[in-house]
Amino acid sequence: LISGVGGLLLNGTVLVTLLSKKQKLKGVEILISHLVFTELMQILLAYPLVIASSFTHEVFWGHFGCIFEAFVVFFCGCNSIWILTMLSLYRYLKICHGHSSKSNDRPALICTAVLISLICVGLCTAPLLGWGRFGQEIHGLTCALDWQHLSLSYISSVFTFFYLLPLFLIIFSFTKIISTVKLSRLRTGLQVNESEDKLTKIALMMGAAFFVTWTPYAVVSLLTVFGQDHHVPVMVALTAPICAKSNACLNPIVY
């Protein structure tokens, strides 16, 4: 409840602030607007079901509510990680290849954000069509991918496309940024533009926050897939999904 209300207020404030100057939004702000909208969608559509389930001690709206909540959280989480990945790549292009990047990149970024959403919709609807499956989590109050009954091909696709690949691209982007900035300082003694430096730090913190909150859930899920979930303490199994979903509150604080 606290996470939902806090996330709603924080993300709502950021979105209103950004939309108030929508004609002047920069590249980073376009991606952040899309990220904030996605997190608001998760808070408004999925959190009420989670809160209601906590009070009724069972999944609210039964099977339909379970599938709906799982789809919304899965889609919003996948969408968020790829927006953060694009944010990291965008900073990499600006810092490391600024001389060759376009001055008006708004159309390209908007198209990229839409394309990301469409790809996420495709992979997230697969469980509804038989490739994968949604089900209740260990405590029976929230729903997500049913890791115990997923095919190896779907598990491999999800972990590769929504965790390993974004993680690699984010690490690659910021490694190149750090090395480029250091090299530039050594050669010229010039400092990076203050606003560019600030935007890069914001992107780095958002990416780090996402992986800090979602990695415990990813580890617990993998242990469940390989039948090793009995090694996971009950408290960890309960808090890992909550920690992952709390990410919706962190990005507006960082920004």
C-alpha angles and dihedrals in degrees: 000000000000091000091049096048093042092047092048093052096042097044091042091053092049093047094049090048092051095044091051087070099030093140090059100041114140125219095268092046092053091056092044090051089055091047093050092048090052092050092048089053090054092048095047098042106032108025095063089057092049092049092047090049090053090057097042094041091227137073107287114237091014121240094351092051090049094052093043094050093045093050094048094048093044094048095045092047093049092045092050095052092051093047088052089048091052088047089056093046090048091054089048091054093046096048101034100031102021093135092061100040121103119256092219104049097148096104092048093048093047091050090048092052091050092047091051091052092050093050091048091050089053096052094038094053091051092090089056089056097048103270100109129347141241121224146149121297123237096277092048096230102095134033136224139142110329096237094185093061103037123118117247091240092056093044090051092049094049096047093043099045100034103034119011099040095045090046091052093047094048093048090046093049097050094040089056092044093052093047092047093050092048092048092048092052092049093050101041107011088228123138123230114259107277095232092047090049091051093049091049092052090049091052091047093050092048092050092047092048091053095052093043091055098039102039095076089053091047091052093048090048093051091049088051091051091054093045094250097115090113086074090061115093112239092239091054091049090051098045099041095075091043091050091050094050092047088069088088088072097048104061096060089049090053092046 
